[in-house]
Structures are given as C-alpha cells and as structure tokens.
Amino acid sequence: MKDSNAEAHRHAEPVGEPFLTRRRAVMADVGRLAGVSHQTVSRVINGSPHVRAQTRQRVLEAMLELGYRPNSAARALVTGRSQTLGVVSFDTTLYGPASTLFGIERAAHEAGYFIIVASLKVLDRRSVSEAVERLCRQGVDGILAITPYDEGADALLHAPGDVPLVAVEAGPDHGVPVVAIDQVAGAQSATRHLLDLGHETVWHIAGALDFLESRDRVHGWRSAIEAAGAPQPPLLTGDWSARAGYDLGRGLASDTSVTAVFVANDQMALGVLRAMQEGGRRIPEEVSVVGFDDIPEAPYFLPPLTTVRQDFDHMGSQSVRQLVGMLEAAGSAHPPAPLRPELIVRASTAVAARVARARASIGGVTPGGPGTH
C-alpha cells in the first residue's frame, strides 16, 4: 500500500532541487545549455571580441537561466585584472566630496568594476601614502584619489608607478592625471554677476585655505575684481560651515557699505543670509548674496540662493572613465579639460539699490527685481 503522506509530499516538491541543496552552476553547465564549449563561455565572460553576437546572446541567456556568476578570483588569475578600483577619500559630510564619491561608485558599477574605499580621517601625506599602499596590496587595478588638500595631493608624487592613478580635485602639479572642476571660472562668473548688477565691489568669504579649491575661488574672485577696476575688500575666511558664515555675516551686516557678498559654499551662504536678515539688511533689495555648489536645498533658502552649480556626479564619472581608459590603453592618458561650472541665478541677487534708484528716477527699471541687469 502506498504511503499517502509520502505521495502527497512528493507531488508538493518543487521541480528541480531545493535551493539550499542545489549545486552552484559552473562554466561547463553554461556551455552545455548554450551548446558551446567552456572556452567560448570564458571568452564571453572576459569580453573577447572574437565571439559572434548570436553565440554571445545564447551564453548570456544561459548564464541568466542558471544563475551563473563568474568567480572573480578565478577570472583575475586568467585576465590579470581584479575588476576592482580603489578610492582614497576622506571622512566628511561636505556635500562636494560625498557627491563625487557617489558619482564614482555609480560609474564604476556601470563599467563593470567593484569599488574599495579607503576613507581617511586626515588627508596628510602619510595617511594618503599608506592608503594607496594598502589598496595596492588588495590587488586593485587602479586608484582614484579625492585629494583637495595640498599635503594629501603631494603624496601622489610618491605613489607606486605600476598602478594607474587619477587625482580628483587636485592641483595640476602632482605628477598624475587630474579630473577637476574649473573653480577659478566659477568664482569669476559669480563675481562678475554681482558687478554686472551695479555693485561697486564684492566681498568674499572663502572656505578653509588648506583646500585647493578654496584658493582657486579666491583667485577667481580677485581676478574678476581687478579686471573690473573695482576696489578689493579684505578677504574673509571661514571653515565651510553655516556657523562660520553666520559669524562673519554679522560683521558684514553691520557695515551698510556692503551690498554684495560672494560666499565660497552654500552652507556658509545660509549663515550669511540669516545674519543679514537678523541685522535688518534686506536680501536682495539691500544686499545680494551668491553661494557655490548648488546643494539640493539651495532653491529652498529664503530667498532662493543664486549659486554656482558644480556637477560632482559628472566629475566622479569622468574620473572613472579616465582611469578605465588608462587601464584599457584606450589613449586616455591625457586628462580632459576642467569641467565648467554653471551660474544659477535665483532670488538672492538683484540690481544694486543705487543703480535701481537711478533707473527709477529716469523712468527705467522698477527697483528690486531679483537677478535683473
């Protein structure tokens, strides 16, 4: 007599082996299902051009059906490549570096590479050198170094020569290809915008001066002031925080001759806006303010912030393309030209009050229009 329970159990079992006991598919299984040799499967996995499109498609479909995943360690032995990129970054909540890292991770994934991140508390020469050496020992194919500090960038001069390396947001004098945004041009456009609105001069609150980009923005501000023949106010320096912008902004708010301020990042600009408003200075009617970065919150400041947009995601992906091009010997040894930032005009800037009054007195533009010339 048949065991009815056993019979029911047998019919209840799913087709195929249970998940926990199912044997992991190997390359030979893929070859049998696709009707090709395991050598052909290997060529498809390694991206060989010597495989017909129809054959490649059959192999890929077989891999998908079987849930086959190439063994990265074995593949590295065959190709001499780990398909892994190292990234040297620093532990920060600053919008720019964090957004750049996101762009790197996304672009690396799209290019078929894994990422190992060495996140440092301090970006000095010793820390960067140790991080580069550690990544090399882990067998990365190449390294991207986000090094906005002088000392950290200098360490790249002594990096091992056998591992391709690309610097992100570093200066041009560190012996490796650099992918960066043109900070000087961005600062010039912000300063010219305020001067074109009729402001006699533009004050600048710089970020921490051990950042390369901070000094580039100072250079851009000064060059635009000099080109316009405007008087140059003393440089003010903060630490990128809203608190620093607020503290420095309070001093500017008490000086009624201050009508235009270019701030080195949006967080400090937020502090400046609050300080001006608390000091009784109306924005943009009495004081125009421009930031830098275009963080996601910038359109929601009160008033919405005019700022210089940096495409950090694009910079991150561009750096990956540069490094992958070097790895694949595709003639990408020469880095691309610096990426151009974009001035985004919102409601925190307007024609200087003295110009607006003069125009109004002769029947021209009504005073107070944000961002108008």
Secondary structure in CASP SS format (residue, H / E / C, confidence):
PFRMAT SS
TARGET T0000
AUTHOR 0000-0000-0000
METHOD secondary structure of the structure
MODEL  1
M C 1.00
K C 1.00
D C 1.00
S H 1.00
N H 1.00
A H 1.00
E H 1.00
A H 1.00
H H 1.00
R H 1.00
H H 1.00
A H 1.00
E C 1.00
P C 1.00
V C 1.00
G C 1.00
E C 1.00
P C 1.00
F C 1.00
L C 1.00
T C 1.00
R C 1.00
R C 1.00
R C 1.00
A C 1.00
V C 1.00
M H 1.00
A H 1.00
D H 1.00
V H 1.00
G H 1.00
R H 1.00
L H 1.00
A H 1.00
G C 1.00
V C 1.00
S C 1.00
H H 1.00
Q H 1.00
T H 1.00
V H 1.00
S H 1.00
R H 1.00
V H 1.00
I H 1.00
N C 1.00
G C 1.00
S C 1.00
P C 1.00
H C 1.00
V C 1.00
R C 1.00
A H 1.00
Q H 1.00
T H 1.00
R H 1.00
Q H 1.00
R H 1.00
V H 1.00
L H 1.00
E H 1.00
A H 1.00
M H 1.00
L H 1.00
E H 1.00
L H 1.00
G C 1.00
Y C 1.00
R C 1.00
P C 1.00
N C 1.00
S H 1.00
A H 1.00
A H 1.00
R H 1.00
A H 1.00
L H 1.00
V H 1.00
T H 1.00
G C 1.00
R C 1.00
S C 1.00
Q C 1.00
T E 1.00
L E 1.00
G E 1.00
V E 1.00
V E 1.00
S E 1.00
F E 1.00
D C 1.00
T C 1.00
T C 1.00
L C 1.00
Y H 1.00
G H 1.00
P H 1.00
A H 1.00
S H 1.00
T H 1.00
L H 1.00
F H 1.00
G H 1.00
I H 1.00
E H 1.00
R H 1.00
A H 1.00
A H 1.00
H H 1.00
E H 1.00
A C 1.00
G C 1.00
Y C 1.00
F E 1.00
I E 1.00
I E 1.00
V E 1.00
A E 1.00
S E 1.00
L E 1.00
K C 1.00
V C 1.00
L C 1.00
D C 1.00
R H 1.00
R H 1.00
S H 1.00
V H 1.00
S H 1.00
E H 1.00
A H 1.00
V H 1.00
E H 1.00
R H 1.00
L H 1.00
C H 1.00
R H 1.00
Q C 1.00
G C 1.00
V C 1.00
D C 1.00
G E 1.00
I E 1.00
L E 1.00
A E 1.00
I E 1.00
T C 1.00
P C 1.00
Y E 1.00
D H 1.00
E H 1.00
G H 1.00
A H 1.00
D H 1.00
A H 1.00
L H 1.00
L H 1.00
H H 1.00
A C 1.00
P C 1.00
G C 1.00
D C 1.00
V C 1.00
P C 1.00
L E 1.00
V E 1.00
A E 1.00
V E 1.00
E C 1.00
A C 1.00
G C 1.00
P C 1.00
D C 1.00
H C 1.00
G C 1.00
V C 1.00
P C 1.00
V E 1.00
V E 1.00
A C 1.00
I E 1.00
D C 1.00
Q H 1.00
V H 1.00
A H 1.00
G H 1.00
A H 1.00
Q H 1.00
S H 1.00
A H 1.00
T H 1.00
R H 1.00
H H 1.00
L H 1.00
L H 1.00
D H 1.00
L C 1.00
G C 1.00
H C 1.00
E C 1.00
T C 1.00
V C 1.00
W E 1.00
H E 1.00
I E 1.00
A E 1.00
G C 1.00
A C 1.00
L C 1.00
D C 1.00
F E 1.00
L H 1.00
E H 1.00
S H 1.00
R H 1.00
D H 1.00
R H 1.00
V H 1.00
H H 1.00
G H 1.00
W H 1.00
R H 1.00
S H 1.00
A H 1.00
I H 1.00
E H 1.00
A H 1.00
A H 1.00
G C 1.00
A C 1.00
P C 1.00
Q C 1.00
P C 1.00
P C 1.00
L C 1.00
L E 1.00
T E 1.00
G C 1.00
D C 1.00
W C 1.00
S C 1.00
A H 1.00
R H 1.00
A H 1.00
G H 1.00
Y H 1.00
D H 1.00
L H 1.00
G H 1.00
R H 1.00
G H 1.00
L H 1.00
A H 1.00
S C 1.00
D C 1.00
T C 1.00
S C 1.00
V C 1.00
T C 1.00
A E 1.00
V E 1.00
F E 1.00
V E 1.00
A C 1.00
N C 1.00
D H 1.00
Q H 1.00
M H 1.00
A H 1.00
L H 1.00
G H 1.00
V H 1.00
L H 1.00
R H 1.00
A H 1.00
M H 1.00
Q H 1.00
E H 1.00
G C 1.00
G C 1.00
R C 1.00
R C 1.00
I C 1.00
P C 1.00
E C 1.00
E C 1.00
V C 1.00
S E 1.00
V E 1.00
V E 1.00
G C 1.00
F C 1.00
D E 1.00
D C 1.00
I C 1.00
P C 1.00
E C 1.00
A H 1.00
P H 1.00
Y H 1.00
F C 1.00
L C 1.00
P C 1.00
P C 1.00
L C 1.00
T E 1.00
T E 1.00
V E 1.00
R E 1.00
Q C 1.00
D C 1.00
F H 1.00
D H 1.00
H H 1.00
M H 1.00
G H 1.00
S H 1.00
Q H 1.00
S H 1.00
V H 1.00
R H 1.00
Q H 1.00
L H 1.00
V H 1.00
G H 1.00
M H 1.00
L H 1.00
E C 1.00
A C 1.00
A C 1.00
G C 1.00
S C 1.00
A C 1.00
H C 1.00
P C 1.00
P C 1.00
A C 1.00
P C 1.00
L E 1.00
R C 1.00
P C 1.00
E E 1.00
L E 1.00
I E 1.00
V C 1.00
R C 1.00
A C 1.00
S C 1.00
T C 1.00
A E 1.00
V C 1.00
A C 1.00
A H 1.00
R H 1.00
V H 1.00
A H 1.00
R H 1.00
A H 1.00
R H 1.00
A H 1.00
S H 1.00
I C 1.00
G C 1.00
G C 1.00
V C 1.00
T C 1.00
P C 1.00
G C 1.00
G C 1.00
P E 1.00
G C 1.00
T C 1.00
H C 1.00
END
